[in-house]
Amino acid sequence: MNSNADEGRLAVEWLGDDCRLTLAQLCRLTRLSAEELIEMVEAGVLDPLGGQPAEWRFGAPAVRRVQVAMRLRRDLQVNLAGSAMVLDLLDELRALRERLRVLENRD
């Protein structure tokens, strides 16, 4: 694993789930330009709070979503729309696994 991925993972852990990042802060954490992140928002990879880019706020999970989308692009040549679909499916899978875990622990 490369150090950039490690840095992003540490940033997410340090930020916590209730953190809200501005577009500029997310640019610094991910080392991407505002234009690249705006493209990710338009493709559905990211879903910020707020109406306009200057008002956008991103939760800490956005850092990981950017990392995964960039890795999908780099390693598998998946475009941003495809990355959005993969990320949504991974989120759904994670939620279903958690639900299954809870149901299994009821007994």
Secondary structure, 3 states (H helix, E strand, C coil): CCHHHHHHHHHHHHHCCCCEECHHHHHHHHCCCHHHHHHHHHHCCCCCECCCCCCCEEECHHHHHHHHHHHHHHHHCCCHHHHHHHHHHHHHHHHHHHHHHHHHCCC
